[in-house]
Amino acid sequence: MAYEVTIRLTDREYALLAAEAAKSGKQPEILLRDLIQHFSPVPQEKRLLTEGELAECLYHDGKVLNLPDRKVLTAEERARRERLARVFAGGKPASEMVKEDRGPY
């Protein structure tokens, strides 16, 4: 696909463009097209994200609530987490409840 664009330049602007084009031995239109080529982003080499970079991306995208701070848990915090795990671990597994809700085949 190609586009044709008309731009309006003052005499001073065109003189600057023509002078710059003459330095490189090009026509002004060609020089402008070459300049536009410099605007396109240079494709960067793709690489895998590190674990930390992935976590930060997920955090900034709102996929995770917080980032780990890698601190060692205190004995109180470990005990609290174990107590909560026991509280929430009680009862039937969800898979068993689903099977019961389905009823007989």
C-alpha positions in Angstrom: 0.0 0.0 0.0 1.3 3.5 -0.8 0.0 6.9 0.1 0.5 10.2 -1.6 0.7 13.2 0.7 0.8 16.9 0.0 2.4 19.2 2.5 2.7 23.0 2.5 6.1 24.5 3.2 7.1 28.1 3.4 9.8 29.3 1.0 12.3 29.2 3.9 11.3 25.7 4.9 11.6 24.4 1.3 14.9 26.1 0.9 16.3 24.4 4.0 14.9 21.0 2.8 16.3 21.5 -0.7 19.7 22.5 0.7 19.9 19.5 3.0 18.8 17.2 0.1 21.5 18.7 -2.1 24.2 17.9 0.5 23.3 14.3 0.2 22.7 14.3 -3.5 19.0 13.4 -3.1 15.8 15.0 -4.2 13.8 16.7 -1.3 11.0 14.1 -1.6 13.5 11.2 -1.2 15.2 12.9 1.7 11.8 13.2 3.5 11.0 9.6 2.9 14.4 8.6 4.3 13.8 10.7 7.3 10.5 9.0 8.0 12.3 5.6 7.9 14.2 6.7 11.0 10.9 7.2 12.9 10.1 3.5 12.8 11.1 1.7 16.0 14.1 -0.7 15.7 12.9 -4.2 16.5 14.5 -5.3 19.7 15.8 -8.8 20.2 13.2 -10.7 22.1 14.3 -12.3 25.3 12.6 -14.1 28.1 11.7 -12.1 31.2 13.3 -12.9 34.5 11.2 -14.1 37.3 11.3 -10.6 38.9 10.5 -8.8 35.7 7.5 -11.1 35.1 6.2 -10.4 38.6 6.6 -6.7 38.1 4.7 -6.8 34.8 1.9 -8.8 36.4 1.8 -6.3 39.3 1.6 -3.3 37.0 -1.1 -5.0 34.9 -3.1 -5.5 38.0 -3.0 -9.3 37.8 -1.4 -9.8 41.2 -2.1 -7.8 44.4 1.5 -7.4 45.6 5.1 -8.3 45.0 6.9 -10.7 47.3 9.5 -8.9 49.5 11.5 -12.1 50.1 11.8 -11.5 53.8 12.1 -14.4 56.2 8.8 -15.1 58.2 9.0 -14.7 61.9 7.9 -17.6 64.1 4.7 -15.8 64.9 3.8 -15.2 61.3 4.5 -18.9 60.4 2.3 -20.0 63.3 -0.5 -17.7 62.2 -0.3 -19.0 58.6 -0.4 -22.6 59.8 -3.4 -21.9 62.0 -5.3 -20.2 59.1 -4.4 -23.1 56.8 -5.9 -25.6 59.3 -9.1 -23.4 59.6 -9.6 -23.2 55.9 -8.6 -26.7 55.1 -11.5 -28.3 57.0 -14.4 -29.9 55.2 -14.7 -31.7 51.9 -12.6 -31.0 48.9 -14.3 -28.9 46.3 -14.1 -31.7 43.8 -16.2 -33.9 46.1 -18.8 -31.2 46.5 -19.1 -30.8 42.7 -19.6 -34.6 42.3 -22.3 -34.5 44.9 -24.1 -31.6 43.2 -24.1 -33.3 39.8 -26.2 -36.1 41.2 -26.5 -39.6 39.7 -25.6 -40.1 36.0 
